[in-house]
């Protein structure tokens, strides 16, 4: 039997329960890409830890609800 003929049952890859999924994430670098990503994750209810070499960038995202590192 070839590998292309093996099909997993529907839902087999999704065995975790919603309670087991944590909503914690870290963002390193709050430049052109990192800052909007971090802000959107905070807005979606994630616990976001942020770090950047520029403390003003960290303070701005922390003001939106992120955790400064």
Secondary structure, 3 states (H helix, E strand, C coil): CCHHHCCCCCCCCCCCCHHHCCCEEEEECCCCCHHHHHHHHHHCCCEEEEECCCHHHHHHHHHCCCEEC
